[in-house]
Each structure stands twice: as C-alpha cells, then as structure tokens.
Amino acid sequence: SRLERKSRDGFPSFLAASALMADGDPRRGSPSGGLRVRSDFGDVPDPGNFELPAGDATQGQKHFKKHCAQCHSIYSDNRIVRTGAAPLGPSLFDVYGRTSGVAEIQQKTMMGGRATGLVWTAGPLMNYMKNPRQTVDGNIQMSFRGIDDFQTRVDIIHYLKTLNADNEELAHKPERPASEGQR
C-alpha cells in the first residue's frame, strides 16, 4: 500500500502518508518525492464568490518582486528591467479580470501547458498562487511551488490590481532603448 512505502534507507516514507488526499488520491497537486502533495484550499473554498480582504499594495509589490518578477513583467510590452530576469511568462499588466491563457508568452514549446479557462479575479488568483498545478489540475509552464501565506497572496493581488492604464508610472513608461544592432 502507499502507506507502507519505504525510503531509500528503509524507514517508512512520511511523504506517502502526507500525500494522501481526503479522497485517497495522491495524484493531484505539486510533485514531491515522486508523489503529489495536495494544497488545502480551505482559505478560498469558493473562488467564484471570494471577496478580497483588505491588503497592502506596497507590501504586495515587495512580494511580487520576490516571487513573480523573475519571469513576469509589469509592462504592457512585456519588457523586463530587472537584471538576471527573463520574460518567460506573460505580462501581468492589466491581468486582473483577464482570461487566462490569452496573453503572449515567450516559451511556447516548454514542457507543460498553460492555465486556460480561468478569469483572473481574486479567488482564482488566490488558489493559483497557492498551488498552480492543482488549480489547473495539470502541468503548467511555470517552475513555481506556490505561496502558502494568505496575507502575502492578498497583498500581491492588491498590487496586481494597480498594474493597469490608470497607473501613471506604467502608462507613461519610457520608450524601449534601441538594441546595439539598431543604433
């Protein structure tokens, strides 16, 4: 049985027990040690009716830089201005209320699919940031294990809601500099 699974050193594997879901199916969620670990979406059980609590967009910006900015741009043209980062994911400019899977991405042929069939409002974003693979029930083109902390996710969403044409800093961004070959 799954609970009798042994680790390499012969001791029972705690992963086997922790991977069991309420319905006994260990195949969903994020991979861990060859098994799937299911997130508890109890903090947002009904994403369609979830009301975003108070949050701090300034804190959200800090969390965004830590968790998201490595691969996602905040600009409409998907430019990345952070050193060492690459625009692998879609731009998160004007993401709030957008349908998933429609924004252009750089790496179309990497392993996994894209999140489709969601509308990026508070509930789906909360669950997606907690466990992307479980939210879409499959593989995605994103190496991101998720954010467990409820308030961190709330703050990031408050920040994402500022990434639109009403944001003067983003709406009137400087022109992209010409590349070496275009000068």
DRENFIBA-378329 format. One record per residue: residue number from 0; x, y, z of N, C-alpha, C in turn. Coordinates in nm, 2 decimals. Atoms other than C-alpha are relative to their C-alpha. Layout:
+-----+--------+--------+--------+--------+--------+--------+--------+--------+--------+
: num :   n.px :   n.py :   n.pz :  ca.px :  ca.py :  ca.pz :   c.px :   c.py :   c.pz :
+-----+--------+--------+--------+--------+--------+--------+--------+--------+--------+
: NUM :      X :      Y :      Z :      X :      Y :      Z :      X :      Y :      Z :
...
+-----+--------+--------+--------+--------+--------+--------+--------+--------+--------+
END
This chain:
+-----+--------+--------+--------+--------+--------+--------+--------+--------+--------+
: num :   n.px :   n.py :   n.pz :  ca.px :  ca.py :  ca.pz :   c.px :   c.py :   c.pz :
+-----+--------+--------+--------+--------+--------+--------+--------+--------+--------+
:   0 :   0.08 :  -0.12 :   0.00 :   0.00 :   0.00 :   0.00 :   0.09 :   0.12 :   0.00 :
:   1 :  -0.07 :  -0.13 :   0.00 :   0.10 :   0.37 :  -0.03 :   0.06 :   0.03 :   0.13 :
:   2 :  -0.05 :  -0.04 :  -0.14 :   0.15 :   0.40 :   0.35 :   0.12 :  -0.09 :   0.04 :
:   3 :  -0.12 :   0.09 :  -0.03 :   0.40 :   0.11 :   0.35 :   0.12 :   0.03 :  -0.08 :
:   4 :  -0.11 :  -0.04 :   0.08 :   0.63 :   0.28 :   0.11 :   0.12 :   0.03 :   0.08 :
:   5 :  -0.12 :  -0.03 :  -0.07 :   0.99 :   0.29 :   0.23 :   0.09 :   0.09 :  -0.07 :
:   6 :  -0.10 :  -0.09 :   0.06 :   1.25 :   0.55 :   0.18 :   0.13 :  -0.08 :  -0.04 :
:   7 :  -0.12 :   0.07 :   0.04 :   1.60 :   0.46 :   0.04 :   0.07 :  -0.07 :   0.12 :
:   8 :  -0.07 :   0.05 :  -0.12 :   1.73 :   0.40 :   0.40 :  -0.09 :  -0.10 :   0.07 :
:   9 :   0.09 :   0.10 :  -0.06 :   1.44 :   0.16 :   0.48 :  -0.10 :   0.05 :   0.10 :
:  10 :   0.10 :  -0.06 :  -0.09 :   1.24 :   0.39 :   0.70 :  -0.13 :   0.03 :  -0.07 :
:  11 :   0.13 :  -0.04 :   0.07 :   0.87 :   0.45 :   0.62 :   0.01 :   0.14 :  -0.05 :
:  12 :   0.00 :  -0.13 :   0.06 :   0.83 :   0.75 :   0.40 :  -0.12 :   0.08 :   0.05 :
:  13 :   0.10 :  -0.08 :  -0.05 :   0.64 :   1.03 :   0.56 :  -0.07 :   0.07 :  -0.12 :
:  14 :   0.06 :  -0.06 :   0.12 :   0.57 :   1.16 :   0.21 :  -0.12 :  -0.08 :  -0.05 :
:  15 :   0.11 :   0.08 :   0.05 :   0.35 :   0.87 :   0.13 :  -0.13 :   0.03 :   0.08 :
:  16 :   0.12 :  -0.03 :  -0.09 :   0.12 :   0.95 :   0.43 :  -0.05 :   0.14 :  -0.03 :
:  17 :   0.04 :  -0.14 :   0.02 :   0.13 :   1.33 :   0.37 :  -0.06 :   0.02 :  -0.14 :
:  18 :   0.05 :  -0.02 :   0.14 :   0.04 :   1.28 :   0.00 :  -0.14 :  -0.04 :  -0.02 :
:  19 :   0.13 :   0.05 :   0.01 :  -0.29 :   1.12 :   0.07 :  -0.10 :   0.12 :   0.01 :
:  20 :   0.10 :  -0.10 :   0.00 :  -0.58 :   1.34 :  -0.01 :  -0.12 :  -0.05 :   0.08 :
:  21 :   0.12 :   0.04 :  -0.07 :  -0.92 :   1.33 :   0.17 :  -0.06 :  -0.12 :  -0.07 :
:  22 :   0.06 :   0.11 :   0.07 :  -1.04 :   1.10 :  -0.11 :   0.10 :  -0.11 :  -0.03 :
:  23 :  -0.10 :   0.11 :   0.01 :  -0.72 :   0.89 :  -0.10 :   0.07 :   0.00 :  -0.13 :
:  24 :  -0.06 :   0.00 :   0.13 :  -0.60 :   1.00 :  -0.44 :   0.13 :   0.09 :   0.01 :
:  25 :  -0.12 :  -0.08 :  -0.01 :  -0.23 :   1.11 :  -0.43 :   0.05 :   0.06 :  -0.13 :
:  26 :  -0.05 :  -0.05 :   0.13 :  -0.20 :   1.21 :  -0.80 :  -0.02 :   0.15 :  -0.02 :
:  27 :   0.02 :  -0.14 :   0.02 :  -0.31 :   1.57 :  -0.77 :   0.09 :   0.09 :   0.08 :
:  28 :  -0.08 :  -0.09 :  -0.07 :  -0.11 :   1.87 :  -0.66 :   0.14 :   0.01 :  -0.05 :
:  29 :  -0.14 :  -0.01 :   0.04 :   0.26 :   1.95 :  -0.67 :   0.08 :  -0.12 :   0.03 :
:  30 :  -0.08 :   0.12 :  -0.02 :   0.51 :   1.67 :  -0.71 :   0.10 :   0.02 :   0.12 :
:  31 :  -0.10 :   0.00 :  -0.11 :   0.72 :   1.59 :  -0.40 :   0.04 :  -0.14 :   0.02 :
:  32 :  -0.05 :   0.13 :  -0.02 :   0.94 :   1.29 :  -0.38 :  -0.07 :  -0.11 :  -0.08 :
:  33 :   0.06 :   0.10 :   0.08 :   0.76 :   1.11 :  -0.66 :  -0.15 :  -0.01 :   0.03 :
:  34 :   0.14 :   0.00 :  -0.03 :   0.42 :   1.17 :  -0.50 :  -0.06 :   0.14 :  -0.02 :
:  35 :   0.06 :  -0.13 :   0.01 :   0.17 :   1.46 :  -0.52 :  -0.05 :   0.04 :   0.13 :
:  36 :   0.05 :  -0.05 :  -0.12 :   0.10 :   1.68 :  -0.23 :  -0.11 :   0.10 :  -0.03 :
:  37 :   0.12 :  -0.08 :   0.02 :  -0.24 :   1.84 :  -0.22 :  -0.01 :   0.12 :   0.09 :
:  38 :   0.01 :  -0.12 :  -0.08 :  -0.28 :   2.20 :  -0.10 :  -0.14 :   0.00 :   0.06 :
:  39 :   0.12 :  -0.03 :  -0.06 :  -0.56 :   2.29 :   0.13 :  -0.06 :   0.13 :  -0.04 :
:  40 :   0.06 :  -0.13 :   0.04 :  -0.78 :   2.55 :  -0.04 :  -0.11 :   0.04 :   0.09 :
:  41 :   0.10 :  -0.04 :  -0.09 :  -0.99 :   2.59 :   0.27 :  -0.01 :   0.15 :   0.02 :
:  42 :   0.00 :  -0.15 :  -0.02 :  -0.89 :   2.96 :   0.29 :  -0.08 :   0.07 :  -0.12 :
:  43 :   0.08 :  -0.05 :   0.11 :  -1.06 :   3.01 :  -0.05 :  -0.08 :  -0.11 :  -0.06 :
:  44 :   0.07 :   0.11 :   0.05 :  -1.31 :   2.73 :  -0.09 :  -0.08 :   0.02 :  -0.12 :
:  45 :   0.08 :  -0.03 :   0.11 :  -1.53 :   2.90 :  -0.34 :   0.06 :   0.12 :  -0.08 :
:  46 :  -0.07 :  -0.11 :   0.07 :  -1.31 :   3.11 :  -0.58 :  -0.09 :   0.10 :  -0.07 :
:  47 :   0.10 :  -0.08 :   0.07 :  -1.61 :   3.24 :  -0.77 :  -0.07 :   0.11 :   0.08 :
:  48 :   0.07 :  -0.09 :  -0.09 :  -1.76 :   3.41 :  -0.47 :   0.10 :   0.06 :   0.11 :
:  49 :  -0.09 :  -0.05 :  -0.09 :  -1.44 :   3.51 :  -0.29 :   0.01 :   0.15 :   0.00 :
:  50 :  -0.02 :  -0.15 :  -0.01 :  -1.42 :   3.87 :  -0.17 :   0.14 :   0.03 :   0.06 :
:  51 :  -0.13 :  -0.04 :  -0.04 :  -1.07 :   4.01 :  -0.14 :   0.00 :   0.08 :   0.12 :
:  52 :  -0.01 :  -0.08 :  -0.12 :  -1.00 :   4.13 :   0.21 :   0.10 :   0.11 :  -0.02 :
:  53 :  -0.09 :  -0.11 :   0.00 :  -0.80 :   4.44 :   0.29 :   0.14 :  -0.05 :  -0.02 :
:  54 :  -0.14 :   0.04 :   0.02 :  -0.44 :   4.43 :   0.18 :   0.08 :   0.13 :  -0.03 :
:  55 :  -0.09 :  -0.11 :   0.01 :  -0.14 :   4.65 :   0.12 :   0.08 :  -0.02 :  -0.14 :
:  56 :  -0.07 :   0.01 :   0.13 :  -0.03 :   4.70 :  -0.25 :   0.15 :   0.03 :   0.01 :
:  57 :  -0.15 :  -0.02 :  -0.01 :   0.31 :   4.83 :  -0.14 :   0.07 :  -0.12 :   0.05 :
:  58 :  -0.06 :   0.13 :  -0.04 :   0.38 :   4.51 :   0.05 :  -0.02 :  -0.10 :  -0.11 :
:  59 :   0.02 :   0.08 :   0.12 :   0.23 :   4.33 :  -0.25 :   0.11 :   0.01 :  -0.10 :
:  60 :  -0.11 :  -0.02 :   0.09 :   0.49 :   4.49 :  -0.47 :   0.13 :  -0.07 :   0.04 :
:  61 :  -0.12 :   0.07 :  -0.05 :   0.77 :   4.36 :  -0.25 :  -0.01 :  -0.15 :  -0.01 :
:  62 :   0.02 :   0.15 :   0.02 :   0.62 :   4.01 :  -0.25 :   0.01 :  -0.04 :  -0.15 :
:  63 :  -0.01 :   0.02 :   0.15 :   0.58 :   4.04 :  -0.63 :   0.14 :  -0.01 :  -0.05 :
:  64 :  -0.14 :   0.00 :   0.04 :   0.95 :   4.12 :  -0.67 :   0.06 :  -0.13 :   0.04 :
:  65 :  -0.06 :   0.12 :  -0.05 :   1.04 :   3.82 :  -0.46 :  -0.05 :  -0.13 :  -0.07 :
:  66 :   0.06 :   0.12 :   0.05 :   0.80 :   3.56 :  -0.61 :  -0.03 :   0.00 :  -0.15 :
:  67 :   0.05 :  -0.01 :   0.14 :   0.70 :   3.68 :  -0.96 :   0.08 :   0.07 :  -0.10 :
:  68 :  -0.07 :  -0.08 :   0.10 :   0.93 :   3.93 :  -1.12 :   0.11 :  -0.07 :  -0.07 :
:  69 :  -0.11 :   0.07 :   0.07 :   1.19 :   3.68 :  -1.22 :  -0.05 :  -0.04 :  -0.14 :
:  70 :   0.05 :   0.05 :   0.13 :   0.96 :   3.57 :  -1.51 :  -0.11 :   0.09 :  -0.05 :
:  71 :   0.12 :  -0.08 :   0.05 :   0.67 :   3.82 :  -1.53 :   0.03 :   0.15 :   0.00 :
:  72 :  -0.02 :  -0.15 :   0.01 :   0.68 :   4.18 :  -1.65 :  -0.13 :   0.07 :   0.05 :
:  73 :   0.12 :  -0.08 :  -0.04 :   0.45 :   4.45 :  -1.52 :  -0.03 :   0.10 :  -0.11 :
:  74 :   0.03 :  -0.10 :   0.11 :   0.46 :   4.64 :  -1.85 :  -0.08 :  -0.06 :  -0.11 :
:  75 :   0.09 :   0.05 :   0.11 :   0.22 :   4.61 :  -2.14 :   0.08 :  -0.07 :  -0.12 :
:  76 :  -0.08 :   0.06 :   0.11 :   0.50 :   4.53 :  -2.39 :   0.09 :  -0.12 :   0.05 :
:  77 :  -0.07 :   0.12 :  -0.06 :   0.64 :   4.25 :  -2.15 :   0.15 :   0.03 :   0.01 :
:  78 :  -0.14 :  -0.02 :  -0.02 :   0.97 :   4.42 :  -2.11 :   0.04 :  -0.04 :   0.15 :
:  79 :  -0.06 :   0.04 :  -0.13 :   1.19 :   4.30 :  -1.82 :   0.11 :   0.10 :   0.03 :
:  80 :  -0.10 :  -0.10 :  -0.03 :   1.40 :   4.57 :  -1.65 :   0.09 :  -0.05 :   0.12 :
:  81 :  -0.07 :   0.06 :  -0.11 :   1.53 :   4.35 :  -1.37 :   0.12 :  -0.08 :  -0.05 :
:  82 :  -0.12 :   0.07 :   0.04 :   1.89 :   4.22 :  -1.41 :  -0.02 :  -0.15 :   0.03 :
:  83 :   0.01 :   0.15 :  -0.03 :   1.90 :   3.84 :  -1.44 :  -0.13 :  -0.06 :  -0.02 :
:  84 :   0.13 :   0.06 :   0.02 :   1.54 :   3.80 :  -1.52 :  -0.03 :  -0.01 :  -0.15 :
:  85 :   0.04 :   0.02 :   0.14 :   1.38 :   3.68 :  -1.85 :  -0.15 :  -0.01 :  -0.01 :
:  86 :   0.15 :   0.00 :   0.01 :   1.02 :   3.73 :  -1.97 :  -0.05 :  -0.14 :  -0.05 :
:  87 :   0.04 :   0.14 :   0.04 :   0.93 :   3.36 :  -1.97 :  -0.16 :  -0.01 :   0.01 :
:  88 :   0.14 :   0.01 :  -0.01 :   0.57 :   3.42 :  -1.86 :  -0.07 :   0.12 :  -0.06 :
:  89 :   0.07 :  -0.12 :   0.06 :   0.30 :   3.66 :  -1.98 :   0.02 :   0.12 :   0.09 :
:  90 :   0.00 :  -0.12 :  -0.07 :   0.30 :   4.02 :  -1.88 :  -0.12 :   0.00 :   0.10 :
:  91 :   0.11 :  -0.01 :  -0.09 :   0.09 :   4.08 :  -1.57 :  -0.06 :   0.14 :   0.01 :
:  92 :   0.06 :  -0.13 :   0.01 :   0.00 :   4.43 :  -1.68 :  -0.15 :  -0.03 :  -0.04 :
:  93 :   0.14 :   0.01 :   0.02 :  -0.38 :   4.45 :  -1.67 :  -0.05 :  -0.14 :   0.01 :
:  94 :   0.03 :   0.14 :  -0.01 :  -0.40 :   4.09 :  -1.56 :  -0.14 :  -0.02 :   0.08 :
:  95 :   0.12 :   0.02 :  -0.08 :  -0.69 :   4.14 :  -1.31 :  -0.12 :   0.01 :  -0.09 :
:  96 :   0.12 :   0.00 :   0.09 :  -1.01 :   4.04 :  -1.49 :   0.03 :  -0.06 :  -0.14 :
:  97 :  -0.04 :   0.06 :   0.13 :  -0.82 :   3.89 :  -1.79 :  -0.03 :  -0.15 :   0.00 :
:  98 :   0.01 :   0.15 :   0.02 :  -0.89 :   3.54 :  -1.92 :   0.13 :  -0.06 :  -0.01 :
:  99 :  -0.13 :   0.07 :   0.00 :  -0.61 :   3.30 :  -1.86 :   0.03 :  -0.06 :  -0.13 :
: 100 :  -0.05 :   0.06 :   0.12 :  -0.40 :   3.17 :  -2.14 :  -0.01 :   0.08 :  -0.13 :
: 101 :   0.01 :  -0.08 :   0.13 :  -0.46 :   3.46 :  -2.39 :   0.12 :   0.09 :  -0.02 :
: 102 :  -0.12 :  -0.09 :   0.02 :  -0.15 :   3.67 :  -2.32 :   0.11 :  -0.07 :  -0.07 :
: 103 :  -0.11 :   0.06 :   0.07 :   0.15 :   3.61 :  -2.54 :   0.11 :  -0.04 :   0.10 :
: 104 :  -0.12 :   0.04 :  -0.08 :   0.44 :   3.42 :  -2.38 :   0.12 :  -0.04 :  -0.09 :
: 105 :  -0.12 :   0.02 :   0.08 :   0.80 :   3.37 :  -2.49 :   0.02 :  -0.15 :  -0.03 :
: 106 :  -0.04 :   0.15 :   0.01 :   0.85 :   2.99 :  -2.42 :  -0.12 :  -0.08 :  -0.03 :
: 107 :   0.12 :   0.07 :   0.04 :   0.56 :   2.83 :  -2.61 :   0.02 :  -0.15 :   0.00 :
: 108 :  -0.02 :   0.14 :   0.02 :   0.73 :   2.49 :  -2.65 :   0.06 :  -0.07 :   0.12 :
: 109 :  -0.05 :   0.06 :  -0.12 :   0.84 :   2.42 :  -2.30 :  -0.10 :  -0.11 :   0.05 :
: 110 :   0.08 :   0.10 :  -0.06 :   0.71 :   2.12 :  -2.10 :  -0.12 :   0.06 :   0.07 :
: 111 :   0.12 :  -0.05 :  -0.07 :   0.36 :   2.16 :  -1.97 :  -0.09 :   0.09 :  -0.09 :
: 112 :   0.09 :  -0.08 :   0.08 :   0.06 :   2.36 :  -2.08 :  -0.01 :   0.14 :   0.07 :
: 113 :   0.03 :  -0.13 :  -0.06 :  -0.09 :   2.69 :  -1.98 :  -0.13 :   0.00 :   0.07 :
: 114 :   0.12 :  -0.01 :  -0.07 :  -0.36 :   2.78 :  -1.75 :  -0.11 :   0.06 :  -0.09 :
: 115 :   0.11 :  -0.05 :   0.09 :  -0.68 :   2.82 :  -1.95 :  -0.13 :  -0.02 :   0.07 :
: 116 :   0.13 :   0.02 :  -0.05 :  -1.04 :   2.86 :  -1.87 :  -0.03 :   0.07 :   0.13 :
: 117 :   0.02 :  -0.07 :  -0.12 :  -0.99 :   3.09 :  -1.57 :  -0.01 :   0.15 :  -0.03 :
: 118 :   0.00 :  -0.15 :   0.00 :  -1.07 :   3.46 :  -1.52 :   0.08 :   0.04 :   0.12 :
: 119 :  -0.09 :  -0.04 :  -0.11 :  -0.80 :   3.62 :  -1.31 :  -0.07 :   0.11 :   0.09 :
: 120 :   0.06 :  -0.08 :  -0.10 :  -1.01 :   3.76 :  -1.03 :   0.06 :  -0.05 :   0.13 :
: 121 :  -0.06 :   0.03 :  -0.13 :  -0.93 :   3.74 :  -0.66 :   0.00 :  -0.15 :   0.04 :
: 122 :   0.01 :   0.14 :  -0.04 :  -1.05 :   3.38 :  -0.59 :   0.10 :  -0.09 :  -0.08 :
: 123 :  -0.10 :   0.08 :   0.08 :  -0.87 :   3.21 :  -0.88 :   0.14 :   0.04 :   0.02 :
: 124 :  -0.14 :  -0.05 :  -0.02 :  -0.56 :   3.42 :  -0.83 :   0.05 :  -0.05 :   0.14 :
: 125 :  -0.04 :   0.05 :  -0.13 :  -0.55 :   3.32 :  -0.46 :   0.03 :  -0.15 :   0.00 :
: 126 :  -0.03 :   0.14 :   0.00 :  -0.57 :   2.95 :  -0.53 :   0.11 :  -0.03 :  -0.10 :
: 127 :  -0.11 :   0.02 :   0.09 :  -0.34 :   2.97 :  -0.83 :   0.14 :   0.03 :   0.06 :
: 128 :  -0.12 :  -0.03 :  -0.06 :  -0.07 :   3.14 :  -0.63 :   0.04 :  -0.09 :   0.11 :
: 129 :  -0.02 :   0.10 :  -0.10 :  -0.11 :   2.88 :  -0.36 :   0.06 :  -0.13 :  -0.06 :
: 130 :  -0.05 :   0.12 :   0.06 :  -0.07 :   2.58 :  -0.59 :  -0.05 :   0.00 :  -0.15 :
: 131 :   0.05 :  -0.02 :   0.14 :  -0.08 :   2.65 :  -0.97 :  -0.04 :  -0.13 :  -0.06 :
: 132 :   0.03 :   0.12 :   0.07 :  -0.07 :   2.29 :  -1.08 :  -0.14 :  -0.06 :   0.05 :
: 133 :   0.13 :   0.06 :  -0.05 :  -0.36 :   2.18 :  -0.86 :  -0.12 :   0.09 :  -0.04 :
: 134 :   0.11 :  -0.09 :   0.04 :  -0.57 :   2.49 :  -0.95 :  -0.04 :  -0.04 :  -0.15 :
: 135 :   0.04 :   0.04 :   0.13 :  -0.55 :   2.39 :  -1.32 :  -0.01 :  -0.15 :  -0.03 :
: 136 :   0.01 :   0.14 :   0.01 :  -0.54 :   2.02 :  -1.25 :   0.09 :  -0.06 :  -0.11 :
: 137 :  -0.10 :   0.05 :   0.10 :  -0.23 :   1.96 :  -1.46 :   0.13 :   0.07 :   0.00 :
: 138 :  -0.13 :  -0.07 :   0.01 :   0.12 :   2.06 :  -1.56 :  -0.02 :   0.14 :  -0.06 :
: 139 :   0.00 :  -0.13 :   0.06 :   0.19 :   2.42 :  -1.64 :   0.14 :   0.04 :  -0.03 :
: 140 :  -0.14 :  -0.04 :   0.04 :   0.49 :   2.60 :  -1.79 :   0.05 :   0.10 :   0.10 :
: 141 :  -0.04 :  -0.09 :  -0.10 :   0.59 :   2.75 :  -1.46 :   0.07 :  -0.08 :   0.11 :
: 142 :  -0.07 :   0.06 :  -0.11 :   0.85 :   2.65 :  -1.21 :  -0.02 :   0.08 :   0.13 :
: 143 :   0.04 :  -0.08 :  -0.12 :   0.68 :   2.79 :  -0.90 :  -0.07 :  -0.09 :   0.09 :
: 144 :   0.06 :   0.10 :  -0.09 :   0.59 :   2.59 :  -0.59 :  -0.12 :   0.06 :   0.07 :
: 145 :   0.12 :  -0.05 :  -0.06 :   0.33 :   2.83 :  -0.46 :   0.03 :   0.08 :   0.13 :
: 146 :  -0.01 :  -0.08 :  -0.12 :   0.28 :   3.07 :  -0.17 :  -0.11 :  -0.04 :   0.10 :
: 147 :   0.10 :   0.04 :  -0.10 :   0.11 :   2.94 :   0.14 :  -0.07 :   0.11 :   0.08 :
: 148 :   0.05 :  -0.11 :  -0.08 :   0.07 :   3.26 :   0.33 :  -0.12 :   0.08 :  -0.06 :
: 149 :   0.12 :  -0.06 :   0.05 :  -0.28 :   3.40 :   0.29 :   0.02 :   0.15 :  -0.03 :
: 150 :  -0.01 :  -0.15 :   0.01 :  -0.20 :   3.77 :   0.35 :   0.10 :   0.04 :  -0.11 :
: 151 :  -0.09 :  -0.03 :   0.11 :   0.10 :   3.76 :   0.11 :  -0.07 :  -0.01 :  -0.13 :
: 152 :   0.08 :   0.01 :   0.13 :  -0.13 :   3.64 :  -0.17 :  -0.10 :   0.12 :  -0.01 :
: 153 :   0.10 :  -0.12 :   0.00 :  -0.39 :   3.91 :  -0.07 :   0.08 :   0.12 :  -0.05 :
: 154 :  -0.08 :  -0.12 :   0.03 :  -0.12 :   4.18 :  -0.09 :   0.05 :   0.00 :  -0.14 :
: 155 :  -0.04 :   0.01 :   0.14 :   0.01 :   4.06 :  -0.42 :  -0.12 :   0.03 :  -0.10 :
: 156 :   0.12 :  -0.03 :   0.09 :  -0.34 :   4.07 :  -0.57 :  -0.03 :   0.15 :   0.01 :
: 157 :   0.03 :  -0.15 :  -0.01 :  -0.39 :   4.43 :  -0.44 :   0.11 :   0.07 :  -0.09 :
: 158 :  -0.10 :  -0.06 :   0.09 :  -0.06 :   4.51 :  -0.62 :  -0.04 :  -0.02 :  -0.15 :
: 159 :   0.03 :   0.03 :   0.14 :  -0.17 :   4.33 :  -0.94 :  -0.11 :   0.09 :  -0.05 :
: 160 :   0.11 :  -0.08 :   0.04 :  -0.49 :   4.54 :  -0.94 :   0.05 :   0.14 :  -0.04 :
: 161 :  -0.06 :  -0.13 :   0.04 :  -0.26 :   4.85 :  -0.98 :   0.07 :   0.00 :  -0.13 :
: 162 :  -0.07 :   0.01 :   0.12 :  -0.10 :   4.73 :  -1.29 :  -0.09 :   0.01 :  -0.12 :
: 163 :   0.09 :  -0.03 :   0.10 :  -0.32 :   4.90 :  -1.54 :   0.03 :   0.14 :  -0.06 :
: 164 :  -0.02 :  -0.13 :   0.07 :  -0.35 :   5.21 :  -1.76 :  -0.02 :   0.12 :   0.10 :
: 165 :   0.02 :  -0.11 :  -0.10 :  -0.46 :   5.42 :  -1.45 :   0.13 :   0.02 :   0.08 :
: 166 :  -0.13 :  -0.02 :  -0.07 :  -0.11 :   5.37 :  -1.31 :   0.09 :   0.08 :  -0.09 :
: 167 :  -0.08 :  -0.10 :   0.08 :   0.08 :   5.68 :  -1.44 :   0.14 :  -0.05 :  -0.03 :
: 168 :  -0.14 :   0.05 :   0.02 :   0.42 :   5.51 :  -1.39 :   0.01 :  -0.10 :  -0.11 :
: 169 :   0.00 :   0.11 :   0.11 :   0.33 :   5.22 :  -1.62 :  -0.06 :   0.05 :  -0.13 :
: 170 :   0.07 :  -0.05 :   0.12 :   0.10 :   5.41 :  -1.86 :   0.09 :   0.09 :  -0.08 :
: 171 :  -0.09 :  -0.09 :   0.07 :   0.38 :   5.66 :  -1.95 :   0.14 :  -0.04 :   0.02 :
: 172 :  -0.13 :   0.05 :  -0.01 :   0.68 :   5.44 :  -1.95 :   0.09 :   0.05 :  -0.11 :
: 173 :  -0.09 :  -0.05 :   0.10 :   0.99 :   5.55 :  -2.13 :   0.01 :  -0.10 :  -0.12 :
: 174 :  -0.02 :   0.09 :   0.11 :   1.05 :   5.41 :  -2.48 :   0.11 :  -0.10 :   0.03 :
: 175 :  -0.11 :   0.10 :  -0.02 :   1.25 :   5.09 :  -2.50 :   0.12 :   0.05 :  -0.07 :
: 176 :  -0.12 :  -0.04 :   0.06 :   1.61 :   5.16 :  -2.57 :   0.03 :  -0.09 :  -0.13 :
: 177 :  -0.03 :   0.08 :   0.12 :   1.73 :   5.05 :  -2.92 :   0.11 :  -0.10 :   0.04 :
: 178 :  -0.10 :   0.10 :  -0.03 :   1.94 :   4.74 :  -2.92 :   0.13 :   0.04 :  -0.08 :
: 179 :  -0.12 :  -0.03 :   0.06 :   2.30 :   4.75 :  -3.03 :   0.00 :   0.00 :  -0.16 :
: 180 :   0.01 :   0.01 :   0.15 :   2.22 :   4.65 :  -3.39 :  -0.09 :   0.10 :  -0.07 :
: 181 :   0.10 :  -0.10 :   0.06 :   1.95 :   4.92 :  -3.44 :   0.05 :   0.14 :   0.02 :
: 182 :  -0.04 :  -0.13 :  -0.02 :   2.16 :   5.22 :  -3.35 :   0.07 :   0.06 :  -0.12 :
+-----+--------+--------+--------+--------+--------+--------+--------+--------+--------+
END
